[in-house]
Amino acid sequence: MINVILKDGSKKEIEAGKSCFDLAKTISEGLARNMTAAKVGGEVKDLRYILEKEEEVEILTFDNSLDGKKAYWHTSSHILAQAVKRLFPDVKLAIGPSIDTGFYYDFDTDTPFTDEDKAKIEEEMNKIIKEDLKIEKFVLPRKEAIELMQKQNEPYKVELIEDLPEGEEISFYTQGEFTDLCAGPHLESTGKVKKVKILSSSGAYWRGSEKNKMLQRIYAISFPKQSELEEYLQSLEEAKQRDHRKIGKELELFMTHPLVGSGLPMYLPNGAVVRRLLERYIQDKEIKLGYKHVYTPSMANTSLYKTSGHWDHYKEDMFPVMKIDAEELVLRPMNCPHHMLIYKNKMHSYRELPIRIGELAHDFRFEDSGNVCGLERVREMCQNDAHLFVRPDQIKEEFKKVVDLILSVYKDFGFENYSFRLSLRDKDNKEKYFDDDDMWELAESELRAILQESGLDFYEAKRRSSILWSKTRCTN
């Protein structure tokens, strides 16, 4: 027998070797019915995950967390892929993750999906849901996994497997005749998903590179109840009326022009007034909190980013180098190195800390022309940015002030429905992070404590060593 620690701090005794789903059943049959996944030791796990030792376990449902919703949507993405393969057997599968607003799947097909195609796919998804196919997980060695995907003529899956690190578990999920390479988590069966709706489709480069083939991406959403789906669709219709591109044109706030370039918006007089008010608003708030504002150049020598480490990990998202005399200059993508140099400009006593450096800075990020979208995805932006230099004993207090500042802005602008993401480093990928475990543990634990003590809705996520992603074309 082992003890597991539940979210409320209480302990539950169960047999070693039982799954998270078995644990949920010992708590409540209703909880087990609604369970989508579990969080074990702070990491999201499949409901089939076996508990072998004392661990902290949180049962996730569609209603109690974003992670719970994402597990539900992840299963929905497999239903989407299965429906497409039934209707279009020659289509090749790429990736199909859940996202914060539903899910999508990328397909390699010679022709884009038509509205008629999408209607048929949605109808087939509902058939698969009614079939209530059991979802089962299995693991294969690398060689056998590749052979399986080659046999199924899925070249993108083969590529994904070949790119996985040695020793990484290679898992698959099967539902009926459909099998997909996937790390999970997933529900018990396809019948656990209730209501689905295909929303749109667009082009998406494989792995986000315009050098690769353009795939066809289908976006969709799913919910446990019809009323929730209807409410969501209604919110989408309302959002269309609030689309900032529509409003920006009607109110003459901003414009773009091909002679200026993609992703380079220009603020018209009305927009300039709004922007000026916003800039003064946030600067005044920060000044009251002790921030010292600076101005730094919008470009820098490449040596700056090589010294900071950004060059090795971020240069693909930066604009090309400009060679001027003996210097190599580049438009800056972020302000961190500039602010570090300002802090380093003179010696500081620990008694001076905290030192808060803020700036409304112009940053430049390379975005493919097909990805730019109004003011949402741009190549040049004004970022309200700050860097705080604090002693270890000041971390918690200063972070609390930052959170309070964010909440005060949300309150001023009437934001009510939001959650926070606590971004954690990947302990297994120290190449991209300063190698000081004690420092990271202290900082992350202090941030977590403030979010918990403040009673804020938040979830934890870490940057993975290998991220599968795609850039999409902007659509309405």
CORNOR-V948403 format. One record per residue. N is the residue number from 1. SS is DSSP state (hx for helix, st for strand, lp for the rest). NEAR is the number of other ideal C-beta (glycine too) atoms within 12 Angstrom. D_LAST is the distance of its C-alpha to the last C-alpha in Angstrom with 2 decimals. Layout:
n->{N N}
ss->{SS SS}
near->{NEAR NEAR}
d_last->{D_LAST D_LAST}
This chain:
n->{1 2 3 4 5 6 7 8 9 10 11 12 13 14 15 16 17 18 19 20 21 22 23 24 25 26 27 28 29 30 31 32 33 34 35 36 37 38 39 40 41 42 43 44 45 46 47 48 49 50 51 52 53 54 55 56 57 58 59 60 61 62 63 64 65 66 67 68 69 70 71 72 73 74 75 76 77 78 79 80 81 82 83 84 85 86 87 88 89 90 91 92 93 94 95 96 97 98 99 100 101 102 103 104 105 106 107 108 109 110 111 112 113 114 115 116 117 118 119 120 121 122 123 124 125 126 127 128 129 130 131 132 133 134 135 136 137 138 139 140 141 142 143 144 145 146 147 148 149 150 151 152 153 154 155 156 157 158 159 160 161 162 163 164 165 166 167 168 169 170 171 172 173 174 175 176 177 178 179 180 181 182 183 184 185 186 187 188 189 190 191 192 193 194 195 196 197 198 199 200 201 202 203 204 205 206 207 208 209 210 211 212 213 214 215 216 217 218 219 220 221 222 223 224 225 226 227 228 229 230 231 232 233 234 235 236 237 238 239 240 241 242 243 244 245 246 247 248 249 250 251 252 253 254 255 256 257 258 259 260 261 262 263 264 265 266 267 268 269 270 271 272 273 274 275 276 277 278 279 280 281 282 283 284 285 286 287 288 289 290 291 292 293 294 295 296 297 298 299 300 301 302 303 304 305 306 307 308 309 310 311 312 313 314 315 316 317 318 319 320 321 322 323 324 325 326 327 328 329 330 331 332 333 334 335 336 337 338 339 340 341 342 343 344 345 346 347 348 349 350 351 352 353 354 355 356 357 358 359 360 361 362 363 364 365 366 367 368 369 370 371 372 373 374 375 376 377 378 379 380 381 382 383 384 385 386 387 388 389 390 391 392 393 394 395 396 397 398 399 400 401 402 403 404 405 406 407 408 409 410 411 412 413 414 415 416 417 418 419 420 421 422 423 424 425 426 427 428 429 430 431 432 433 434 435 436 437 438 439 440 441 442 443 444 445 446 447 448 449 450 451 452 453 454 455 456 457 458 459 460 461 462 463 464 465 466 467 468 469 470 471 472 473 474 475 476}
ss->{lp st st st st lp lp lp lp lp st st st st lp lp lp st st hx hx hx hx hx hx hx hx lp hx hx hx hx hx hx st st st st st st lp lp st st st lp lp lp lp st st lp lp lp lp st st st st st st lp lp lp lp hx hx hx hx hx hx hx hx hx hx hx hx hx hx hx hx hx hx hx hx hx hx lp lp lp lp st st lp lp lp lp st st lp lp st st st st st st st lp lp lp lp lp lp hx hx hx hx hx hx hx hx hx hx hx hx hx hx hx hx hx lp lp st st st st st st lp lp hx hx hx hx hx hx hx hx hx hx lp lp lp hx hx hx hx hx hx hx hx hx lp lp lp lp lp lp lp st st st st st lp lp st st st st lp lp lp lp lp lp lp st hx hx hx lp lp st st st st st st st st st st st hx hx hx lp lp lp lp lp st st st st st st st st st st lp lp hx hx hx hx hx hx hx hx hx hx hx hx hx hx hx hx lp lp hx hx hx hx hx hx hx lp lp lp st st lp lp lp lp lp lp lp lp lp lp st st lp hx hx hx hx hx hx hx hx hx hx hx hx hx hx hx hx hx hx hx hx lp lp lp st st lp lp lp lp lp st st st hx hx hx hx hx hx hx lp hx hx hx hx hx hx hx hx lp lp lp lp st st st lp lp st st st st st lp lp lp lp hx hx hx hx hx hx hx hx hx lp lp lp lp lp hx hx hx lp lp st st st st st st st st st st lp lp lp lp lp lp lp lp st lp lp lp st lp lp st st st st st st st st st st lp lp hx hx hx hx hx hx hx hx hx hx hx hx hx hx hx hx hx hx hx hx hx lp lp lp lp lp lp lp st st st st st lp lp lp lp lp hx hx hx lp lp lp lp hx hx hx hx hx hx hx hx hx hx hx hx hx hx hx hx hx lp lp lp lp st st st st st lp lp lp lp lp lp lp lp lp st lp lp lp lp}
near->{15 20 19 37 24 27 24 12 12 13 18 31 18 29 17 18 14 26 31 42 34 26 39 35 22 22 28 16 12 13 28 24 21 31 42 45 42 43 36 32 20 24 28 34 33 35 43 31 35 25 33 18 18 19 27 26 42 35 42 37 32 33 20 23 28 32 37 32 37 33 45 43 40 42 49 49 46 49 49 50 44 37 43 41 33 24 27 27 18 16 32 29 39 39 37 42 34 39 25 19 21 33 37 38 44 42 42 32 29 14 14 25 33 16 15 13 24 31 18 20 37 32 20 28 41 27 22 36 31 18 23 20 30 20 38 25 32 21 22 24 18 24 14 16 30 24 17 26 29 19 15 25 17 32 21 33 35 26 24 30 33 21 20 25 15 11 9 22 21 31 28 30 36 26 37 26 15 35 29 42 42 39 30 35 38 43 47 33 25 38 23 36 45 29 28 41 32 38 30 27 32 28 29 39 27 30 25 28 17 22 12 20 23 29 35 36 41 46 35 40 37 44 26 29 17 15 13 22 26 16 16 26 23 14 17 22 14 12 18 17 14 14 21 23 26 15 20 26 19 15 18 17 25 29 23 29 13 11 9 16 19 24 29 28 31 22 25 20 15 19 25 19 17 22 25 17 15 21 23 17 21 30 22 19 27 30 17 16 24 22 30 23 28 26 16 29 22 24 27 36 26 29 18 29 33 20 18 27 20 28 25 15 21 24 22 21 25 31 28 16 20 17 12 12 8 8 15 21 24 34 29 36 36 33 36 29 32 34 33 24 23 27 25 17 14 10 8 17 10 14 9 17 20 29 29 30 31 33 32 27 34 26 34 31 27 28 30 28 20 22 30 29 27 26 29 19 28 31 28 30 28 23 26 26 29 35 30 30 25 28 20 20 13 24 28 27 21 30 30 25 27 33 28 20 29 28 24 20 21 18 14 16 14 9 13 10 9 19 20 25 20 26 20 25 27 19 21 17 18 15 15 21 23 14 14 15 15 12 16 22 17 21 28 28 23 28 30 27 21 28 28 21 16 21 11 24 19 26 29 27 24 23 21 22 20 19 18 25 22 35 31 32 29 26 24 14}
d_last->{54.73 52.21 50.72 46.99 45.77 43.17 40.57 43.01 45.69 47.81 49.15 49.07 51.57 50.56 51.93 50.92 48.81 46.85 43.04 40.65 40.08 43.88 43.93 41.37 43.58 46.58 44.76 43.28 42.45 39.49 38.21 38.66 36.80 33.73 33.99 31.15 32.61 35.05 35.30 38.61 39.94 36.56 34.75 32.59 34.56 34.39 36.23 38.74 39.68 43.48 45.17 48.33 49.15 48.73 45.13 42.74 40.51 37.66 36.46 32.68 30.95 27.45 28.36 30.28 28.08 24.82 26.90 27.91 24.38 23.54 26.61 25.51 22.05 23.83 25.94 22.98 21.53 24.94 24.84 21.58 23.31 26.45 24.79 23.24 26.68 28.43 26.43 26.01 29.06 28.69 25.34 25.96 24.78 23.48 22.44 20.95 21.07 20.25 18.09 18.16 15.48 16.63 17.05 16.06 18.30 18.41 20.33 22.18 22.02 22.86 20.20 16.54 16.28 15.85 14.86 18.65 19.09 16.76 18.72 21.91 20.95 20.23 23.56 25.33 24.09 25.73 28.85 29.07 28.81 31.64 33.70 33.82 34.41 36.19 34.42 36.98 37.03 39.30 40.00 41.22 42.89 40.88 42.72 42.35 38.67 38.04 40.23 38.34 34.95 36.66 38.17 34.78 33.52 30.79 31.00 28.15 30.00 33.20 31.73 30.59 34.08 35.81 33.96 35.02 37.94 41.39 42.36 38.83 38.72 36.91 35.86 34.35 33.32 34.30 33.32 35.12 34.93 31.96 32.65 30.30 31.07 30.08 31.50 30.41 30.62 30.34 31.45 34.67 33.22 30.17 31.38 30.70 26.98 26.62 23.24 20.25 16.83 14.49 10.87 8.98 10.26 10.02 12.90 14.98 18.31 21.26 22.33 19.85 22.01 21.10 24.71 23.96 22.51 18.82 18.32 15.92 14.30 13.79 12.48 14.52 16.45 20.05 22.54 26.31 26.13 24.40 24.41 22.47 19.75 19.65 19.58 16.62 14.57 15.76 14.70 11.04 11.42 13.24 10.79 8.23 11.38 12.09 9.02 11.29 9.83 10.47 13.72 14.73 14.87 16.60 19.08 19.58 19.20 17.98 17.13 16.75 18.76 19.47 23.14 22.60 20.38 17.01 16.26 19.08 18.03 20.83 21.65 22.89 25.98 24.26 22.13 25.32 27.12 24.66 24.73 28.52 28.96 26.93 28.93 32.21 31.34 30.84 33.71 36.07 35.29 35.97 39.11 40.54 40.04 41.94 39.26 40.45 37.84 38.02 36.53 36.16 35.24 31.77 33.42 36.26 38.61 37.41 40.54 39.06 36.24 38.70 40.99 38.35 37.12 33.53 34.20 34.99 31.96 29.27 30.09 27.35 24.81 26.93 27.21 30.19 33.67 35.27 39.01 41.07 44.84 45.66 42.51 39.21 36.50 32.87 30.08 30.05 27.26 28.97 31.92 34.05 36.70 37.21 37.89 40.20 42.22 42.51 43.88 46.17 47.44 50.39 52.13 51.15 53.26 51.94 53.00 50.26 47.50 44.83 43.49 39.93 38.30 35.08 32.99 29.91 29.40 27.24 26.02 24.48 22.61 21.89 18.28 17.49 15.85 13.06 12.38 12.39 9.63 10.97 13.78 12.62 13.52 16.21 19.50 21.60 21.69 24.35 25.29 27.61 29.86 33.33 35.95 38.75 42.11 44.04 47.05 46.55 48.04 45.45 42.28 41.96 42.72 40.38 37.45 38.11 37.89 34.54 33.18 34.72 33.09 29.61 30.39 31.73 28.55 26.51 29.08 28.98 25.24 25.36 23.65 25.19 23.31 23.44 25.31 26.82 26.84 30.31 29.87 33.05 34.47 35.07 38.87 39.07 37.32 39.49 38.88 35.87 37.60 40.81 43.42 44.92 44.46 46.44 44.33 41.05 42.49 43.68 40.44 38.21 40.67 40.86 37.09 37.01 39.96 38.37 35.21 37.53 39.96 37.26 36.04 32.43 29.90 29.39 29.14 30.59 29.10 30.62 29.50 30.51 32.50 30.16 26.42 24.30 20.75 18.07 15.67 12.21 10.00 7.00 3.78 0.00}
